[in-house]
Amino acid sequence: MTDWIDVNERLPEDGKHVLLYIPADDTIRIGWHVHPAWGMRQEWAIITAMNSFQTLIKKPSHWCGLPPKPGRSDN
């Protein structure tokens, strides 16, 4: 597992699932970053119940990579 990364320093690869820390709610969620087209602001989405997703209104301050799946290595 990696250390927490400030979203102002670096963003995760678009569409890659990561852990997100959302300070407004003091929660950690699984989500991803989507770089919007046409110069709009960055967007974040999280996984919700029943394997659905929603766009975040309260933005994360930090993100962290997910650990490897059981039985797999980082390589």
C-alpha positions as a printed Julia matrix, in Angstrom:
75×3 Matrix{Float64}:
   0.0     0.0     0.0
   1.22    3.49   -0.69
   1.07    6.69    1.34
  -1.75    9.2     1.02
  -1.2    11.69   -1.83
  -2.57   15.24   -1.77
  -4.85   15.85   -4.8
  -3.15   19.23   -5.27
   0.21   17.49   -5.72
  -0.82   14.66   -8.04
  -3.99   12.99   -9.32
  -4.46    9.26   -9.85
  -4.63    7.82  -13.32
  -8.1     8.57  -14.74
 -10.54    5.73  -14.14
  -8.25    3.8   -11.76
  -9.96    2.78   -8.49
  -8.29    4.3    -5.42
  -9.11    5.11   -1.81
 -10.36    8.68   -1.37
 -10.29   10.66    1.86
 -13.18   13.16    2.02
 -12.49   15.59    4.88
 -15.93   17.23    4.86
 -17.43   13.92    6.03
 -14.24   12.43    7.54
 -14.83    9.34    5.38
 -12.78    7.04    3.2
 -14.42    5.73    0.02
 -13.41    3.73   -3.04
 -13.65    5.91   -6.1
 -11.87    7.27   -9.16
 -10.96   10.49  -10.92
 -12.34   11.45  -14.32
 -10.63   14.28  -16.16
 -13.52   16.08  -17.89
 -13.28   17.27  -21.45
 -13.24   20.88  -22.61
 -11.38   22.34  -19.64
 -14.13   21.82  -17.07
 -13.21   21.22  -13.43
 -12.04   17.81  -12.3
 -14.65   15.26  -11.32
 -14.62   12.43   -8.79
 -16.95    9.44   -8.54
 -17.42    6.81   -5.84
 -18.8     3.28   -5.76
 -22.18    3.09   -4.0
 -24.54    0.31   -3.01
 -25.47   -2.3    -5.62
 -22.26   -1.6    -7.57
 -23.55    1.75   -8.8
 -21.67    5.05   -8.71
 -22.26    8.72   -8.01
 -20.36   11.92   -8.69
 -18.91   13.49   -5.57
 -19.99   16.96   -4.54
 -17.66   17.08   -1.53
 -14.2    16.71   -3.01
 -11.47   14.47   -1.61
  -8.28   16.01   -0.28
  -6.12   12.89   -0.59
  -6.03    9.56   -2.4
  -4.18    6.29   -1.94
  -3.71    3.25   -4.18
  -5.6     0.07   -3.37
  -3.68   -2.98   -2.12
  -3.25   -5.89   -4.56
  -5.97   -8.54   -4.73
  -5.41  -11.61   -2.52
  -2.95  -14.07   -4.03
  -1.4   -11.47   -6.33
   1.81   -9.49   -6.03
   2.43   -5.83   -6.84
   4.46   -6.82   -9.92
